[in-house]
Amino acid sequence: MFEEYLQDAYAFFEIASNAKNDREARRYYRAAIFYAAGAIEAFTNYIADSFAKAKSLTPHEIAFLNDKSLIFDPKKGDIKERVDYHKLDEKLKVLINKFIPDFNFSSTDWSWLMEFKDFRDSLVHPRQNEDETTVPEYKAKVQRGLTGVIQIINCLSKGIFRRQLRKKILDLIPE
């Protein structure tokens, strides 16, 4: 699913880049942002689900990645799962620290992903009446964000699966 979302994000980025007016460009840049954000969420959920099915991480790690916490119930003497939502960047840090121990969290790709996440959050939870982001700002933010998303997913793919993403996905990195 995450690959299709990345392809959709890139398609909307291309449409926005060739838009006839600012309103249309903003519309398609926002669509690109939401699809790219959905892609990294889908990838992270896929990884979490895979580890849960394989039981190849500790129960606490699996619970964390799947937005749960393990709680000891003293009355019954057993462990219960409780829904406990975790931020995407926290889940990514767990995976990166586990599978890519030499990862540089000061890297451009990580910085662009965090900038992109903040920008997406500002669109989902706006604090102002009007969108004052200019079309060139949108384009730059989507270019960097899509690059960061694909590069971080690729980095995790290499760390976890020992192989990079398919070329057709890596080709979606905007120039």
FIKOLZA-1660 file (N, C-alpha, C; in steps of 0.1 Angstrom, whole numbers, plus 5000, padded with zeros to 4 digits):
% residues 175
   i   px   py   pz ch aa at
   1 5008 4988 5000  A  M  N
   1 5000 5000 5000  A  M CA
   1 5009 5013 5000  A  M  C
   2 5020 5013 5008  A  F  N
   2 5028 5024 5009  A  F CA
   2 5034 5028 4995  A  F  C
   3 5037 5018 4987  A  E  N
   3 5042 5021 4973  A  E CA
   3 5032 5029 4965  A  E  C
   4 5020 5025 4965  A  E  N
   4 5009 5032 4958  A  E CA
   4 5008 5046 4963  A  E  C
   5 5008 5048 4976  A  Y  N
   5 5007 5061 4982  A  Y CA
   5 5019 5070 4977  A  Y  C
   6 5031 5064 4977  A  L  N
   6 5042 5072 4972  A  L CA
   6 5040 5076 4957  A  L  C
   7 5035 5066 4949  A  Q  N
   7 5033 5069 4935  A  Q CA
   7 5022 5080 4934  A  Q  C
   8 5011 5079 4942  A  D  N
   8 5001 5090 4942  A  D CA
   8 5007 5103 4946  A  D  C
   9 5015 5103 4956  A  A  N
   9 5021 5116 4961  A  A CA
   9 5029 5122 4950  A  A  C
  10 5037 5114 4943  A  Y  N
  10 5045 5120 4932  A  Y CA
  10 5036 5125 4921  A  Y  C
  11 5026 5117 4917  A  A  N
  11 5017 5121 4907  A  A CA
  11 5010 5135 4910  A  A  C
  12 5006 5137 4922  A  F  N
  12 5000 5149 4926  A  F CA
  12 5011 5161 4927  A  F  C
  13 5023 5157 4930  A  F  N
  13 5034 5167 4930  A  F CA
  13 5036 5172 4916  A  F  C
  14 5036 5163 4906  A  E  N
  14 5038 5166 4892  A  E CA
  14 5026 5175 4887  A  E  C
  15 5014 5171 4891  A  I  N
  15 5002 5179 4886  A  I CA
  15 5003 5193 4892  A  I  C
  16 5007 5194 4905  A  A  N
  16 5008 5207 4911  A  A CA
  16 5019 5216 4905  A  A  C
  17 5030 5209 4901  A  S  N
  17 5041 5216 4895  A  S CA
  17 5037 5222 4881  A  S  C
  18 5027 5216 4875  A  N  N
  18 5023 5221 4862  A  N CA
  18 5009 5228 4862  A  N  C
  19 5005 5232 4874  A  A  N
  19 4991 5238 4876  A  A CA
  19 4991 5251 4869  A  A  C
  20 4978 5255 4865  A  K  N
  20 4976 5267 4858  A  K CA
  20 4975 5280 4867  A  K  C
  21 4971 5277 4880  A  N  N
  21 4970 5288 4889  A  N CA
  21 4974 5284 4903  A  N  C
  22 4976 5293 4912  A  D  N
  22 4980 5291 4926  A  D CA
  22 4970 5282 4934  A  D  C
  23 4958 5284 4932  A  R  N
  23 4947 5277 4940  A  R CA
  23 4949 5262 4936  A  R  C
  24 4950 5259 4923  A  E  N
  24 4951 5245 4918  A  E CA
  24 4964 5239 4923  A  E  C
  25 4975 5247 4922  A  A  N
  25 4988 5242 4927  A  A CA
  25 4987 5238 4941  A  A  C
  26 4982 5247 4950  A  R  N
  26 4981 5244 4964  A  R CA
  26 4973 5231 4967  A  R  C
  27 4962 5230 4960  A  R  N
  27 4953 5218 4961  A  R CA
  27 4961 5205 4959  A  R  C
  28 4968 5205 4948  A  Y  N
  28 4976 5192 4945  A  Y CA
  28 4988 5190 4953  A  Y  C
  29 4994 5201 4958  A  Y  N
  29 5006 5200 4967  A  Y CA
  29 5001 5194 4980  A  Y  C
  30 4989 5199 4985  A  R  N
  30 4984 5193 4997  A  R CA
  30 4980 5178 4996  A  R  C
  31 4975 5175 4984  A  A  N
  31 4972 5160 4982  A  A CA
  31 4985 5152 4982  A  A  C
  32 4996 5158 4976  A  A  N
  32 5009 5151 4976  A  A CA
  32 5014 5149 4991  A  A  C
  33 5012 5160 4999  A  I  N
  33 5016 5159 5013  A  I CA
  33 5009 5148 5020  A  I  C
  34 4996 5148 5019  A  F  N
  34 4988 5138 5026  A  F CA
  34 4991 5124 5022  A  F  C
  35 4993 5122 5009  A  Y  N
  35 4997 5108 5004  A  Y CA
  35 5011 5104 5009  A  Y  C
  36 5020 5113 5008  A  A  N
  36 5034 5110 5013  A  A CA
  36 5034 5107 5028  A  A  C
  37 5026 5115 5036  A  A  N
  37 5025 5112 5050  A  A CA
  37 5018 5098 5052  A  A  C
  38 5008 5095 5044  A  G  N
  38 5001 5082 5045  A  G CA
  38 5011 5071 5042  A  G  C
  39 5020 5073 5033  A  A  N
  39 5029 5063 5028  A  A CA
  39 5038 5059 5040  A  A  C
  40 5044 5068 5046  A  I  N
  40 5053 5064 5057  A  I CA
  40 5046 5058 5069  A  I  C
  41 5034 5063 5071  A  E  N
  41 5025 5057 5082  A  E CA
  41 5022 5042 5078  A  E  C
  42 5018 5040 5065  A  A  N
  42 5015 5027 5060  A  A CA
  42 5027 5017 5061  A  A  C
  43 5039 5023 5058  A  F  N
  43 5051 5015 5058  A  F CA
  43 5054 5011 5073  A  F  C
  44 5053 5020 5082  A  T  N
  44 5056 5018 5096  A  T CA
  44 5045 5007 5101  A  T  C
  45 5033 5009 5098  A  N  N
  45 5023 4999 5103  A  N CA
  45 5025 4985 5097  A  N  C
  46 5029 4985 5084  A  Y  N
  46 5032 4972 5078  A  Y CA
  46 5044 4965 5085  A  Y  C
  47 5054 4972 5089  A  I  N
  47 5065 4967 5096  A  I CA
  47 5061 4962 5110  A  I  C
  48 5053 4970 5117  A  A  N
  48 5048 4967 5130  A  A CA
  48 5040 4954 5129  A  A  C
  49 5031 4953 5120  A  D  N
  49 5023 4941 5118  A  D CA
  49 5031 4929 5115  A  D  C
  50 5041 4931 5107  A  S  N
  50 5050 4919 5103  A  S CA
  50 5057 4914 5115  A  S  C
  51 5062 4923 5123  A  F  N
  51 5070 4919 5135  A  F CA
  51 5060 4912 5145  A  F  C
  52 5048 4917 5146  A  A  N
  52 5038 4911 5155  A  A CA
  52 5035 4897 5151  A  A  C
  53 5033 4895 5138  A  K  N
  53 5029 4882 5133  A  K CA
  53 5041 4872 5135  A  K  C
  54 5053 4877 5132  A  A  N
  54 5065 4868 5133  A  A CA
  54 5070 4867 5148  A  A  C
  55 5065 4876 5156  A  K  N
  55 5069 4876 5170  A  K CA
  55 5085 4877 5171  A  K  C
  56 5090 4885 5162  A  S  N
  56 5105 4886 5161  A  S CA
  56 5111 4897 5169  A  S  C
  57 5103 4905 5176  A  L  N
  57 5108 4916 5185  A  L CA
  57 5103 4913 5199  A  L  C
  58 5107 4920 5209  A  T  N
  58 5102 4918 5222  A  T CA
  58 5087 4922 5223  A  T  C
  59 5080 4916 5232  A  P  N
  59 5066 4920 5233  A  P CA
  59 5064 4935 5235  A  P  C
  60 5073 4941 5242  A  H  N
  60 5071 4956 5245  A  H CA
  60 5074 4964 5232  A  H  C
  61 5083 4960 5224  A  E  N
  61 5086 4967 5212  A  E CA
  61 5074 4965 5202  A  E  C
  62 5069 4953 5201  A  I  N
  62 5058 4950 5192  A  I CA
  62 5046 4958 5197  A  I  C
  63 5043 4959 5210  A  A  N
  63 5032 4966 5215  A  A CA
  63 5034 4981 5212  A  A  C
  64 5046 4986 5214  A  F  N
  64 5048 5001 5211  A  F CA
  64 5046 5004 5196  A  F  C
  65 5051 4996 5188  A  L  N
  65 5050 4998 5173  A  L CA
  65 5035 4997 5169  A  L  C
  66 5027 4989 5176  A  N  N
  66 5013 4987 5172  A  N CA
  66 5004 4996 5181  A  N  C
  67 5009 5006 5187  A  D  N
  67 5001 5016 5195  A  D CA
  67 4994 5009 5206  A  D  C
  68 5002 5001 5214  A  K  N
  68 4996 4995 5226  A  K CA
  68 5006 4996 5237  A  K  C
  69 5002 4993 5249  A  S  N
  69 5011 4992 5260  A  S CA
  69 5007 4979 5267  A  S  C
  70 5017 4973 5273  A  L  N
  70 5014 4960 5281  A  L CA
  70 5013 4965 5296  A  L  C
  71 5002 4961 5302  A  I  N
  71 4999 4965 5316  A  I CA
  71 4997 4953 5324  A  I  C
  72 5004 4952 5336  A  F  N
  72 5002 4941 5345  A  F CA
  72 4989 4944 5353  A  F  C
  73 4980 4934 5353  A  D  N
  73 4968 4935 5361  A  D CA
  73 4970 4927 5374  A  D  C
  74 4972 4934 5385  A  P  N
  74 4975 4927 5398  A  P CA
  74 4964 4919 5403  A  P  C
  75 4951 4922 5400  A  K  N
  75 4940 4915 5405  A  K CA
  75 4939 4901 5398  A  K  C
  76 4942 4901 5385  A  K  N
  76 4942 4888 5378  A  K CA
  76 4955 4882 5376  A  K  C
  77 4966 4889 5379  A  G  N
  77 4979 4884 5377  A  G CA
  77 4984 4882 5363  A  G  C
  78 4978 4889 5354  A  D  N
  78 4982 4887 5340  A  D CA
  78 4985 4901 5333  A  D  C
  79 4989 4900 5321  A  I  N
  79 4993 4912 5314  A  I CA
  79 4982 4914 5304  A  I  C
  80 4978 4927 5303  A  K  N
  80 4967 4931 5294  A  K CA
  80 4973 4941 5284  A  K  C
  81 4967 4942 5272  A  E  N
  81 4971 4952 5262  A  E CA
  81 4962 4964 5264  A  E  C
  82 4967 4976 5263  A  R  N
  82 4959 4988 5263  A  R CA
  82 4963 4996 5251  A  R  C
  83 4953 5003 5245  A  V  N
  83 4956 5012 5234  A  V CA
  83 4964 5024 5239  A  V  C
  84 4975 5027 5233  A  D  N
  84 4984 5037 5237  A  D CA
  84 4991 5043 5225  A  D  C
  85 4985 5053 5219  A  Y  N
  85 4990 5058 5206  A  Y CA
  85 5004 5065 5208  A  Y  C
  86 5012 5062 5198  A  H  N
  86 5026 5067 5198  A  H CA
  86 5028 5075 5185  A  H  C
  87 5037 5085 5187  A  K  N
  87 5040 5094 5175  A  K CA
  87 5048 5086 5165  A  K  C
  88 5045 5089 5152  A  L  N
  88 5052 5083 5141  A  L CA
  88 5068 5084 5143  A  L  C
  89 5073 5096 5146  A  D  N
  89 5087 5097 5147  A  D CA
  89 5093 5089 5159  A  D  C
  90 5085 5086 5169  A  E  N
  90 5090 5078 5180  A  E CA
  90 5091 5063 5175  A  E  C
  91 5081 5059 5168  A  K  N
  91 5081 5045 5162  A  K CA
  91 5093 5044 5152  A  K  C
  92 5095 5054 5144  A  L  N
  92 5106 5053 5135  A  L CA
  92 5120 5053 5142  A  L  C
  93 5121 5060 5153  A  K  N
  93 5133 5060 5161  A  K CA
  93 5135 5046 5167  A  K  C
  94 5125 5039 5172  A  V  N
  94 5126 5026 5177  A  V CA
  94 5132 5017 5166  A  V  C
  95 5126 5017 5154  A  L  N
  95 5131 5009 5143  A  L CA
  95 5145 5012 5139  A  L  C
  96 5147 5025 5137  A  I  N
  96 5161 5029 5133  A  I CA
  96 5171 5025 5143  A  I  C
  97 5169 5028 5156  A  N  N
  97 5179 5024 5166  A  N CA
  97 5181 5009 5167  A  N  C
  98 5171 5001 5164  A  K  N
  98 5172 4987 5164  A  K CA
  98 5179 4981 5152  A  K  C
  99 5176 4987 5140  A  F  N
  99 5182 4981 5128  A  F CA
  99 5192 4989 5121  A  F  C
 100 5194 5001 5125  A  I  N
 100 5204 5010 5118  A  I CA
 100 5211 5018 5130  A  I  C
 101 5219 5011 5138  A  P  N
 101 5225 5017 5150  A  P CA
 101 5234 5029 5147  A  P  C
 102 5239 5030 5135  A  D  N
 102 5248 5041 5132  A  D CA
 102 5241 5053 5125  A  D  C
 103 5228 5052 5125  A  F  N
 103 5220 5063 5118  A  F CA
 103 5223 5076 5124  A  F  C
 104 5224 5086 5115  A  N  N
 104 5226 5100 5120  A  N CA
 104 5213 5108 5120  A  N  C
 105 5208 5111 5132  A  F  N
 105 5195 5118 5133  A  F CA
 105 5197 5133 5130  A  F  C
 106 5209 5137 5127  A  S  N
 106 5211 5151 5122  A  S CA
 106 5212 5151 5107  A  S  C
 107 5210 5140 5100  A  S  N
 107 5211 5139 5086  A  S CA
 107 5200 5147 5079  A  S  C
 108 5203 5151 5067  A  T  N
 108 5193 5159 5059  A  T CA
 108 5180 5152 5057  A  T  C
 109 5181 5139 5054  A  D  N
 109 5168 5131 5052  A  D CA
 109 5159 5131 5064  A  D  C
 110 5165 5129 5076  A  W  N
 110 5157 5129 5089  A  W CA
 110 5152 5143 5091  A  W  C
 111 5160 5153 5089  A  S  N
 111 5156 5167 5091  A  S CA
 111 5144 5171 5082  A  S  C
 112 5145 5167 5069  A  W  N
 112 5135 5169 5060  A  W CA
 112 5122 5162 5063  A  W  C
 113 5123 5150 5068  A  L  N
 113 5111 5142 5072  A  L CA
 113 5105 5149 5084  A  L  C
 114 5112 5154 5094  A  M  N
 114 5106 5160 5106  A  M CA
 114 5100 5174 5102  A  M  C
 115 5107 5181 5093  A  E  N
 115 5101 5194 5088  A  E CA
 115 5088 5191 5080  A  E  C
 116 5088 5180 5072  A  F  N
 116 5076 5177 5065  A  F CA
 116 5065 5173 5074  A  F  C
 117 5068 5165 5084  A  K  N
 117 5058 5160 5094  A  K CA
 117 5052 5172 5101  A  K  C
 118 5060 5182 5105  A  D  N
 118 5055 5194 5111  A  D CA
 118 5046 5202 5102  A  D  C
 119 5050 5203 5089  A  F  N
 119 5042 5210 5079  A  F CA
 119 5028 5203 5077  A  F  C
 120 5029 5190 5076  A  R  N
 120 5016 5182 5074  A  R CA
 120 5007 5184 5086  A  R  C
 121 5013 5184 5098  A  D  N
 121 5005 5186 5110  A  D CA
 121 4999 5200 5110  A  D  C
 122 5006 5210 5105  A  S  N
 122 5000 5224 5105  A  S CA
 122 4989 5224 5095  A  S  C
 123 4989 5216 5085  A  L  N
 123 4978 5216 5075  A  L CA
 123 4965 5208 5081  A  L  C
 124 4968 5198 5088  A  V  N
 124 4957 5190 5094  A  V CA
 124 4951 5197 5106  A  V  C
 125 4959 5204 5113  A  H  N
 125 4954 5212 5125  A  H CA
 125 4958 5227 5124  A  H  C
 126 4951 5233 5114  A  P  N
 126 4955 5247 5112  A  P CA
 126 4952 5257 5123  A  P  C
 127 4960 5267 5125  A  R  N
 127 4958 5277 5135  A  R CA
 127 4955 5290 5130  A  R  C
 128 4954 5291 5116  A  Q  N
 128 4950 5304 5110  A  Q CA
 128 4939 5301 5100  A  Q  C
 129 4933 5312 5097  A  N  N
 129 4921 5312 5088  A  N CA
 129 4925 5309 5073  A  N  C
 130 4936 5315 5069  A  E  N
 130 4940 5314 5055  A  E CA
 130 4953 5307 5054  A  E  C
 131 4955 5300 5043  A  D  N
 131 4968 5293 5039  A  D CA
 131 4977 5304 5033  A  D  C
 132 4987 5308 5040  A  E  N
 132 4996 5318 5036  A  E CA
 132 5008 5313 5029  A  E  C
 133 5009 5299 5028  A  T  N
 133 5021 5293 5022  A  T CA
 133 5021 5296 5007  A  T  C
 134 5032 5301 5002  A  T  N
 134 5032 5304 4988  A  T CA
 134 5034 5291 4980  A  T  C
 135 5031 5292 4967  A  V  N
 135 5033 5280 4958  A  V CA
 135 5048 5276 4958  A  V  C
 136 5057 5285 4956  A  P  N
 136 5071 5280 4957  A  P CA
 136 5075 5274 4970  A  P  C
 137 5069 5279 4981  A  E  N
 137 5072 5272 4994  A  E CA
 137 5066 5258 4995  A  E  C
 138 5054 5257 4990  A  Y  N
 138 5048 5244 4989  A  Y CA
 138 5057 5234 4981  A  Y  C
 139 5061 5239 4969  A  K  N
 139 5069 5230 4961  A  K CA
 139 5081 5226 4968  A  K  C
 140 5088 5235 4974  A  A  N
 140 5101 5231 4981  A  A CA
 140 5098 5222 4993  A  A  C
 141 5087 5224 5000  A  K  N
 141 5084 5216 5012  A  K CA
 141 5080 5202 5007  A  K  C
 142 5073 5201 4996  A  V  N
 142 5069 5188 4991  A  V CA
 142 5081 5180 4986  A  V  C
 143 5090 5187 4978  A  Q  N
 143 5102 5181 4973  A  Q CA
 143 5110 5175 4984  A  Q  C
 144 5113 5183 4994  A  R  N
 144 5121 5179 5005  A  R CA
 144 5114 5168 5013  A  R  C
 145 5101 5170 5015  A  G  N
 145 5094 5160 5023  A  G CA
 145 5093 5146 5016  A  G  C
 146 5090 5146 5004  A  L  N
 146 5089 5134 4996  A  L CA
 146 5102 5127 4996  A  L  C
 147 5113 5135 4994  A  T  N
 147 5126 5129 4994  A  T CA
 147 5129 5123 5008  A  T  C
 148 5127 5130 5018  A  G  N
 148 5129 5125 5032  A  G CA
 148 5121 5112 5035  A  G  C
 149 5108 5112 5031  A  V  N
 149 5100 5100 5033  A  V CA
 149 5106 5088 5026  A  V  C
 150 5109 5090 5013  A  I  N
 150 5114 5079 5005  A  I CA
 150 5128 5074 5010  A  I  C
 151 5136 5084 5014  A  Q  N
 151 5150 5080 5018  A  Q CA
 151 5149 5073 5032  A  Q  C
 152 5141 5077 5041  A  I  N
 152 5139 5071 5054  A  I CA
 152 5133 5057 5052  A  I  C
 153 5123 5055 5044  A  I  N
 153 5117 5042 5041  A  I CA
 153 5128 5033 5035  A  I  C
 154 5136 5038 5026  A  N  N
 154 5146 5031 5019  A  N CA
 154 5157 5026 5030  A  N  C
 155 5161 5036 5038  A  C  N
 155 5170 5033 5048  A  C CA
 155 5165 5021 5058  A  C  C
 156 5153 5022 5062  A  L  N
 156 5147 5012 5070  A  L CA
 156 5146 4998 5062  A  L  C
 157 5143 4999 5050  A  S  N
 157 5142 4987 5042  A  S CA
 157 5155 4980 5041  A  S  C
 158 5166 4988 5039  A  K  N
 158 5179 4982 5039  A  K CA
 158 5183 4976 5052  A  K  C
 159 5180 4983 5063  A  G  N
 159 5183 4979 5076  A  G CA
 159 5175 4966 5081  A  G  C
 160 5162 4966 5077  A  I  N
 160 5154 4955 5082  A  I CA
 160 5154 4943 5072  A  I  C
 161 5153 4946 5059  A  F  N
 161 5152 4935 5050  A  F CA
 161 5165 4932 5042  A  F  C
 162 5175 4941 5044  A  R  N
 162 5188 4939 5037  A  R CA
 162 5187 4942 5023  A  R  C
 163 5177 4950 5018  A  R  N
 163 5176 4954 5004  A  R CA
 163 5169 4967 5003  A  R  C
 164 5173 4975 4993  A  Q  N
 164 5167 4988 4991  A  Q CA
 164 5153 4987 4984  A  Q  C
 165 5146 4998 4984  A  L  N
 165 5133 4998 4977  A  L CA
 165 5136 4996 4962  A  L  C
 166 5125 4992 4956  A  R  N
 166 5126 4990 4941  A  R CA
 166 5129 5003 4934  A  R  C
 167 5136 5002 4923  A  K  N
 167 5140 5013 4915  A  K CA
 167 5129 5022 4912  A  K  C
 168 5117 5017 4908  A  K  N
 168 5106 5025 4904  A  K CA
 168 5101 5034 4916  A  K  C
 169 5104 5030 4928  A  I  N
 169 5100 5038 4940  A  I CA
 169 5111 5048 4942  A  I  C
 170 5123 5044 4941  A  L  N
 170 5134 5054 4943  A  L CA
 170 5134 5065 4932  A  L  C
 171 5129 5061 4920  A  D  N
 171 5128 5071 4910  A  D CA
 171 5118 5082 4912  A  D  C
 172 5110 5080 4923  A  L  N
 172 5100 5090 4927  A  L CA
 172 5105 5102 4935  A  L  C
 173 5118 5101 4938  A  I  N
 173 5125 5112 4945  A  I CA
 173 5125 5124 4936  A  I  C
 174 5119 5135 4940  A  P  N
 174 5119 5146 4931  A  P CA
 174 5133 5152 4929  A  P  C
 175 5134 5158 4917  A  E  N
 175 5147 5164 4914  A  E CA
 175 5147 5179 4916  A  E  C
% end
